[in-house]
Amino acid sequence: MLSKRENAILTYSNTLFYPLAPRAEEVAIQDIAHALSQMCRANGHFKTFYSVAQHSINCAREAAQRGYTAKVQLACLLHDASEAYISDITRPVKYYLDDYKKIEQNLQKVIYEKFEIADLTADECGQVGDIDNTLLHHEFEHLHYRGIFDVAPPLYSAADFAERSMVTVEAEFLTLARSLLNHPEGIRKSCKCVGIDSCKKTGKHYGWAVFWIEGDGGYGFGVYPAIADIMAEHHDAACILIDIPIGLPETEAENRLRPDRELRGRLKGKSSSVFNTPCRQAVYSQDKLEAKAVNLTITNKSLSEQSLGFSQKIREVDEFLQVNPQYIGCLRESHPEYGFALLTGGRPLISRKTEDSGFVERREVLKQHFADTENALNRIMSQYPKRLLDDFVDAMVLAVVGIGGMQRGFATIPGQPAKDSRGLPMEIVYVRM
């Protein structure tokens, strides 16, 4: 007789999960994304590694291209999620394993219940099944020696069959899942978006100013000492935007791929708000003099005091994402001044945010897009020193950009971002207007 613990598996998130008696509260999207990104399709017989997670992403993208609902897209993304907990068995063998099929069906049902899509209609299930078979055929055409069917079923999307790292596929799976779980069609009504800006040192308040907006209009704010603390509390957010460079160059060629120059061109009259991003070697230097010398040698650019002053924060975020790659694609770089420019029809705000007139101008812009702006700013001023107010305003506009992006979609500068040597995207995220 097996003990209760022997009936369980220990998941990536350190959760005891019971495949024979699954409970929705023990299902975690992080576990599904991580496990599926490390499982190869076709029982490992493809020419290159191609994960179940990548297959699932392609299925969801195909559903979107066909114009299917967000609900069906999410079902496509999660249609193989049971494999994260019980692996998979090839179809010819599975046919004879009635108990396995019952376990798989029950587990898949619980997973769909967890993510509130268990009420799929017969037509919707048919759409998911058709897309699954379509991708199966084209995967075998690209990654094996022949397709599955005599006549290739039409593929409407540009499916990605290239060999990709498990880390980047896992991050894309999580980003797509968060987007669909918080889609305006109402798969879930909750849609928290978080904005983060670096804090000035003022007594005990030092670290990061954070402002978040819930899908129902609620909000919250606070100062956190470390990025790790923010992510621990807000890991379930649909979108987390931060005003700090992510994706650091290590060569002059990589430095040219950073979005800074293009962003300056879009912020005419306010381009000084975009400082040069230090190279990674400079960020990890021992002191300012060494950092300036290293950056000049590698990128042919000097570093301002502003850039040098942010180096510690840049390093903190860089180290966090390298240790926690599951947050790549969730914690994303944005820019408050460009956010304000977009909210005003493309016109940068020339006023200085640290001056009273600049604060008033930004407050009025925010009020047009977030109803509780006045109340929120009054509460912030009652709890934190005035010197932190402009940091919270920047965090607030990033949260507003996040909410807008979840509703209308995000875009990036540049349009096709490159990744640095550690796999971090070099991009500025903004909302489509």
C-alpha positions as a printed Julia matrix, in Angstrom:
433×3 Matrix{Float64}:
   0.0    0.0     0.0
   1.49   3.34   -1.06
   1.64   6.14    1.48
  -0.15   9.39    0.75
   3.14  11.07   -0.18
   4.07   8.22   -2.53
   0.86   8.91   -4.46
   2.11  12.45   -5.13
   4.7   14.07   -7.34
   6.76  17.1    -6.34
   6.32  19.83   -8.92
   8.62  22.63  -10.06
   6.91  25.04   -7.64
   7.57  22.59   -4.79
   3.91  21.51   -4.62
   2.82  17.99   -3.75
   0.46  17.07   -6.57
  -1.72  13.96   -6.67
  -2.31  12.93  -10.32
  -4.89  10.3    -9.34
  -6.84  12.79   -7.22
  -6.01  16.2    -8.7
  -7.28  19.39   -7.11
  -7.64  22.65   -8.99
  -5.97  24.67   -6.24
  -2.78  22.61   -6.7
  -2.61  23.26  -10.45
  -0.09  26.04  -11.26
   0.55  27.65  -14.63
   4.25  27.97  -13.7
   4.49  24.19  -13.25
   2.73  23.53  -16.55
   4.92  25.96  -18.51
   8.15  24.7   -16.97
   7.43  21.0   -17.39
   6.04  21.2   -20.93
   8.98  23.32  -22.1
  11.32  20.45  -21.17
   9.29  17.62  -22.78
  10.03  16.72  -26.38
   7.21  15.97  -28.82
   7.09  12.71  -30.82
   8.61  10.83  -27.89
  11.95  12.44  -28.75
  12.1   11.19  -32.35
  12.13  14.58  -34.09
  15.33  15.76  -35.79
  15.73  18.55  -33.23
  14.31  19.29  -29.81
  10.77  20.62  -30.09
   8.85  20.83  -26.84
   5.23  20.24  -25.97
   5.14  23.86  -24.8
   6.27  25.11  -28.22
   3.61  22.92  -29.86
   1.0   24.38  -27.5
   2.08  27.95  -28.27
   1.83  27.23  -32.0
  -1.66  25.8   -31.5
  -2.8   28.92  -29.63
  -1.3   31.2   -32.31
  -3.07  29.18  -35.01
  -6.38  29.6   -33.16
  -5.82  33.35  -33.02
  -5.0   33.47  -36.73
  -8.22  31.63  -37.5
 -10.17  34.22  -35.53
 -11.24  31.84  -32.77
 -12.16  33.19  -29.35
  -9.66  33.8   -26.56
 -11.31  30.91  -24.74
 -10.44  28.51  -27.58
  -6.94  29.98  -27.81
  -6.43  29.27  -24.11
  -7.82  25.75  -24.52
  -5.31  25.21  -27.36
  -2.48  26.45  -25.14
  -3.51  24.09  -22.33
  -4.79  21.08  -24.29
  -1.7   19.01  -23.38
  -1.31  20.45  -19.87
  -2.03  17.08  -18.23
   1.33  15.9   -19.58
   3.03  18.25  -17.12
   1.83  15.92  -14.36
   1.65  12.45  -15.97
   3.91  12.79  -19.04
   2.61  11.27  -22.28
   2.37   7.9   -23.96
   2.52   7.4   -27.71
  -0.87   7.07  -29.4
  -0.53   3.41  -30.48
   0.1    2.34  -26.88
  -2.32   4.77  -25.24
  -5.14   3.15  -27.24
  -4.85   0.03  -25.04
  -4.53   1.82  -21.69
  -8.07   2.56  -20.57
  -7.05   3.5   -17.02
  -4.43   5.93  -18.31
  -6.97   7.58  -20.6
  -9.39   8.01  -17.69
  -6.65   9.53  -15.52
  -5.64  11.86  -18.35
  -9.21  12.96  -19.07
  -9.95  13.63  -15.4
  -6.73  15.59  -14.95
  -7.35  17.65  -18.07
 -10.88  18.39  -16.83
  -9.51  19.68  -13.5
  -6.95  21.84  -15.3
  -9.65  23.38  -17.5
 -11.78  23.98  -14.39
  -8.84  25.73  -12.74
  -8.61  28.15  -15.64
 -12.39  28.48  -16.06
 -12.74  26.94  -19.52
 -14.27  23.59  -18.57
 -17.53  24.55  -20.32
 -16.13  24.21  -23.85
 -18.85  23.37  -26.35
 -18.62  20.44  -28.75
 -17.82  22.89  -31.56
 -15.05  24.51  -29.52
 -13.57  21.11  -28.63
 -13.67  20.29  -32.33
 -11.74  23.48  -33.12
  -9.06  22.54  -30.57
  -8.8   18.98  -31.91
  -8.56  20.14  -35.52
  -5.75  22.58  -34.71
  -3.9   19.91  -32.71
  -3.98  17.52  -35.7
  -3.05  20.28  -38.15
   0.06  21.18  -36.13
   0.89  17.49  -35.72
   1.02  17.03  -39.5
   3.15  20.1   -40.15
   5.49  19.29  -37.25
   6.21  15.91  -38.83
   6.74  17.53  -42.21
   9.29  19.97  -40.78
  10.91  17.93  -38.04
  10.71  14.35  -39.32
  10.59  12.93  -42.83
   6.92  13.1   -43.8
   3.57  14.39  -42.66
   0.79  12.43  -41.01
  -2.05  12.85  -43.51
  -2.16  12.2   -47.25
  -3.36  15.75  -47.84
  -1.77  18.49  -45.75
  -4.38  20.39  -43.72
  -4.13  24.17  -44.22
  -2.0   26.05  -41.69
  -2.98  29.72  -41.39
  -0.28  30.94  -38.99
   3.49  31.16  -39.33
   4.23  28.35  -36.9
   7.68  28.35  -35.33
   9.34  24.94  -35.67
  12.89  26.2   -35.02
  14.89  24.7   -32.2
  14.58  27.06  -29.26
  15.84  27.16  -25.7
  13.59  25.75  -23.01
  13.89  28.98  -21.04
  12.6   31.25  -23.8
   9.75  28.88  -24.69
   8.74  28.67  -21.04
   8.71  32.47  -20.79
   6.64  32.83  -23.97
   4.17  30.19  -22.74
   3.72  32.1   -19.46
   3.32  35.45  -21.21
   0.71  34.06  -23.61
  -1.11  32.33  -20.75
  -1.25  35.52  -18.7
  -2.51  37.46  -21.7
  -5.3   34.98  -22.42
  -6.26  34.54  -18.78
  -6.81  38.29  -18.56
  -8.3   38.82  -22.0
 -11.04  41.5   -22.34
 -13.47  38.83  -23.52
 -13.7   37.98  -19.86
 -12.04  34.59  -19.41
 -11.05  36.13  -16.11
 -12.2   39.43  -14.75
  -9.05  39.96  -12.69
  -6.26  41.71  -14.58
  -3.58  43.22  -12.4
  -0.93  45.38  -14.06
   2.08  46.6   -12.1
   4.32  49.62  -12.72
   7.77  49.91  -11.11
  10.14  52.86  -10.85
  13.39  53.23   -8.97
  13.15  55.17   -5.7
  15.35  57.96   -4.44
  16.95  57.37   -1.08
  14.88  59.13    1.56
  15.46  57.86    5.08
  14.15  54.3     5.35
  12.42  54.49    1.96
  14.78  53.07   -0.62
  14.32  50.58   -3.41
  11.39  50.6    -5.77
   8.17  52.59   -5.99
   5.37  50.27   -7.12
   1.84  51.03   -8.26
  -0.67  48.48   -9.49
  -4.14  48.6   -10.99
  -6.63  45.74  -10.87
  -8.96  44.85  -13.72
 -11.95  45.94  -11.64
 -10.44  49.42  -11.11
  -8.93  48.78   -7.69
  -5.36  49.81   -7.03
  -2.49  49.62   -4.56
   0.99  51.03   -4.01
   4.08  50.64   -1.89
   7.85  50.88   -1.63
   9.72  47.58   -1.85
  13.38  47.08   -0.95
  14.12  44.55   -3.71
  12.83  43.3    -7.06
  12.59  39.8    -5.6
  10.09  41.09   -3.01
   7.95  42.68   -5.73
   7.88  39.55   -7.86
   7.1   37.33   -4.88
   3.99  39.39   -4.12
   2.9   40.17   -7.68
   3.96  37.04   -9.57
   0.33  36.52  -10.62
   0.11  39.9   -12.38
  -0.77  39.85  -16.06
   1.77  42.55  -16.83
   4.72  44.07  -14.93
   6.45  47.08  -16.52
   9.62  48.62  -15.09
  11.62  51.75  -15.91
  15.04  50.14  -15.87
  17.11  48.66  -18.71
  16.56  44.95  -19.33
  18.82  43.28  -21.88
  22.37  44.56  -21.56
  24.87  44.82  -24.41
  28.31  43.29  -24.08
  29.72  44.53  -27.41
  29.43  47.64  -29.54
  27.34  45.7   -32.07
  24.9   44.6   -29.37
  24.73  48.16  -28.06
  23.41  49.31  -31.44
  20.53  46.84  -31.04
  19.31  48.52  -27.86
  16.08  50.57  -28.31
  17.49  53.76  -26.71
  18.33  55.62  -29.9
  14.96  54.98  -31.55
  13.17  55.97  -28.34
  15.03  59.29  -28.25
  13.79  59.97  -31.77
  10.22  59.48  -30.6
  10.67  61.82  -27.62
  11.66  65.01  -29.4
  12.23  67.74  -26.83
  12.39  65.13  -24.09
  15.15  62.88  -25.41
  17.33  63.69  -22.39
  15.05  61.43  -20.33
  16.58  58.45  -22.17
  20.04  57.8   -20.78
  22.7   55.54  -22.25
  22.33  51.95  -21.09
  25.59  50.7   -19.55
  27.11  47.55  -20.98
  26.93  44.53  -18.72
  30.65  44.7   -17.93
  30.23  48.28  -16.67
  27.21  47.35  -14.55
  29.27  44.69  -12.79
  32.33  46.94  -12.32
  33.64  47.7    -8.85
  33.42  51.51   -8.99
  32.32  54.43  -11.19
  35.72  55.14  -12.68
  36.13  51.54  -13.78
  32.57  51.45  -15.1
  33.07  54.57  -17.25
  36.36  53.29  -18.64
  34.95  49.85  -19.43
  31.85  51.25  -21.09
  33.89  53.65  -23.24
  36.16  50.82  -24.35
  33.34  48.43  -25.24
  30.63  50.73  -26.63
  32.57  53.9   -27.51
  30.12  55.79  -25.29
  30.64  57.47  -21.96
  28.26  57.16  -19.03
  26.51  60.06  -17.31
  26.16  60.31  -13.56
  22.51  59.36  -14.07
  23.46  56.15  -15.86
  26.08  55.35  -13.24
  23.61  56.07  -10.47
  21.24  53.42  -11.79
  23.9   50.74  -12.26
  23.16  49.03   -8.96
  19.45  48.79   -9.8
  20.2   47.59  -13.33
  22.43  44.89  -11.91
  19.74  43.84   -9.41
  17.18  43.3   -12.18
  19.74  41.62  -14.45
  20.77  39.17  -11.73
  17.15  38.48  -10.79
  16.12  37.56  -14.34
  19.15  35.36  -14.87
  18.34  33.42  -11.7
  14.57  33.48  -12.35
  14.2   33.12  -16.14
  10.52  32.23  -15.75
   9.89  35.97  -15.38
  11.48  36.86  -18.72
   8.61  38.23  -20.79
   6.57  39.09  -17.7
   8.87  41.71  -16.14
   9.44  44.0   -19.12
  11.19  47.31  -19.74
   9.07  50.35  -20.51
   9.52  54.13  -20.27
   7.26  56.54  -18.33
   7.88  59.6   -20.51
   7.0   57.66  -23.63
   3.92  56.37  -21.81
   2.81  59.95  -21.14
   3.54  60.9   -24.75
   1.29  58.1   -26.01
  -1.51  59.08  -23.63
  -1.4   62.63  -25.03
  -1.59  61.61  -28.67
   2.15  61.34  -29.26
   3.15  64.69  -27.71
   5.97  64.39  -25.14
   5.48  66.36  -21.92
   8.29  68.92  -21.91
   7.73  70.03  -18.3
   9.99  68.64  -15.59
   8.25  66.0   -13.51
  10.03  67.15  -10.33
   8.47  70.63  -10.55
   4.93  71.47   -9.41
   3.8   72.38  -12.93
   5.14  69.09  -14.25
   3.36  67.14  -11.53
   0.07  68.9   -12.25
   0.37  68.26  -15.99
   1.06  64.56  -15.47
  -1.72  64.22  -12.92
  -4.22  65.66  -15.39
  -3.12  63.24  -18.1
  -3.41  60.29  -15.73
  -6.91  61.37  -14.62
  -8.12  60.93  -18.19
  -7.09  57.27  -18.15
  -7.39  56.22  -14.49
 -10.41  57.47  -12.57
  -8.89  57.17   -9.09
  -5.73  59.17   -9.89
  -6.5   62.05   -7.53
  -7.41  59.84   -4.61
  -4.41  57.57   -5.15
  -1.93  60.45   -5.29
  -3.4   62.0    -2.13
  -3.01  58.69   -0.31
   0.58  58.34   -1.53
   1.43  61.87   -0.33
  -0.04  61.08    3.09
   2.16  58.01    3.52
   5.46  58.78    1.76
   7.89  61.72    1.54
   7.23  64.24   -1.22
  10.54  63.34   -2.88
   9.07  59.97   -3.85
   5.97  61.43   -5.51
   7.39  61.65   -9.04
   8.61  58.04   -8.73
   5.08  56.93   -7.91
   3.71  59.01  -10.8
   6.09  57.18  -13.15
   5.06  53.82  -11.67
   1.41  54.79  -12.07
   1.72  55.65  -15.75
   3.42  52.31  -16.37
   0.49  50.53  -14.69
  -1.9   52.53  -16.89
   0.14  51.53  -19.95
  -0.08  47.92  -18.78
  -3.86  48.01  -18.46
  -4.13  49.61  -21.89
  -1.81  47.0   -23.36
  -3.92  44.16  -21.99
  -6.95  45.71  -23.66
  -5.5   46.9   -26.97
  -2.25  44.99  -27.27
   1.42  45.84  -26.77
   4.05  46.91  -29.26
   7.8   47.21  -28.86
  10.72  49.42  -29.82
  12.23  48.08  -32.0
   9.49  46.14  -33.77
  11.62  42.98  -33.79
  13.68  43.12  -30.58
  17.03  41.37  -30.34
  18.12  39.44  -27.27
  21.31  39.95  -25.37
  23.84  37.18  -24.73
  21.83  35.99  -21.7
  18.57  35.71  -23.62
  17.01  38.92  -22.26
  15.03  40.98  -24.78
  16.37  44.46  -25.57
  13.07  46.26  -25.99
  10.84  49.09  -24.82
   7.24  47.95  -24.38
   4.35  50.32  -25.01
   0.6   50.25  -25.57
  -0.97  50.32  -29.02
  -3.13  53.45  -29.25
